[in-house]
Structure formats: structure tokens, C-alpha cells
Amino acid sequence: MKRSTDEEYAVLPPSYDEAAEGGGEQYTHTHTEHTTHTATLDFDGEYVKTLPGIIKLVEIVTSLICFIISLTTSSPGNGWCGFVSSTVFFISLVWFFLNLFKLIQKIHPVRILIEWIYYLVLAICFCIASIVAAAFTGVYHLPALGAYSFFGFVCTAALAVDLFFQFKVWRSQGVSSHSQTTTTVTSSAAGTHATTEVQY
């Protein structure tokens, strides 16, 4: 006899002679749980007090300063500097609000790898832009380029720290995803036996 619902039982009825000898009734129990996630908008004001939140704010403020400087300065390489600083500003702002309203937790885990690649690429680009600004500071005698270079290196450092933390999170989730636990329960008239296997 087999009954299928959310809980499935496969029952093997023994003969009366087997039950008398201690064979008992044996069955396998399988339990299935269904979980439903509902997207909600939760504001987390404490996020701005955490280290990741502070780092994001540093990225936003410094990249915005660099972007404003690039708009008010005319020099070779200024287009590249403006493009990099504006890209970092807008993307960091998006990630900040995703974390602030806890929307980041509802995105697929692969987003950590995407965010990690983003930090890596933009940290390299911002470092190059800051070097370009520093190189042209003395040539064109523009103090604004020196300011761009300073804030650009600060933002690069913030991106590098963010990169480090995101890599640790991604690596820890990658290890945990390869761990599986299997539990087998066998019940009989003589008793219940449970076996747990952990696979990596």
C-alpha cells in the first residue's frame, strides 16, 4: 500500500508469523516542506552604522566629489576620469539602497560573484583614473586634479576593502553550498534507527 501526499509512506505489511518473530512492520518516512518567500520592503537604519554601510558611504561621497571635479575641470584624460567616477557613484548608490532596504537578500546568491567582479573592475579603473589625474596635476598646474587624485585613491581603497569582504562572503557561501546532509530513518516494532550522512 502506498499513499502520496506531502508525506509519503511505503508500508510493507508482514505476515503474522514474521510479526511474532520480531520482524515487525517496517516503513520509510519522507517529509517534504514547501517554503514561500514574499518580497517585502524592510528599512534597515542600522546598516549605515555597520562597516559595509560606512564603506559604501565613503565610495558614494568620494566618487561624487571626483565626478563634480571632472565636470569643472578641462584637461586631457578628463573624460575617462568623469566616466569612472560617475559609474562608481551610481552603482555604489544602487548597492547601498539595495542593502539599506534589505532587497539584496532577495537576489540570487550569484549576485555576490557579480558584485565582486564589479568591485574588482572599478577598483582597477578608479586607480588608473587617479594616476592619470595625478600625472596631469603638475603638467597643467590644476589643483583640482590633485584633489581628484586624492579622493580617487581614497575611493579605490574603499573599493578594495569592499572587494575583500565580498570575496570572503562569496567563498564562505561557496563552501557551505557543497555540504549536504542526508538523514535516513528506519522504524520497526523492534525500535527506530536514524542514520545521518554529511557529504562535502
Buried (B, 14 or more C-beta within 10 A) or exposed (E): EEEEEEEEEEEEEBEEEBEEEEBBEBBEEEEEEEEEEEEEEEEBEEBBEEEBBBBBBBBBBBBBBBBBBBEEBEBEBBEBBBBBBBBBBBBBBEBBEBBBBBBBEEEEEEBBBEBBEBBBEBBBBBBBBBBBBBBBBEEEEBEBBBBBBBBBBBBBBBBBBBBEBBBEBBEEEEEEEEEEEEEEBEBBEEEEEEEEEEEE
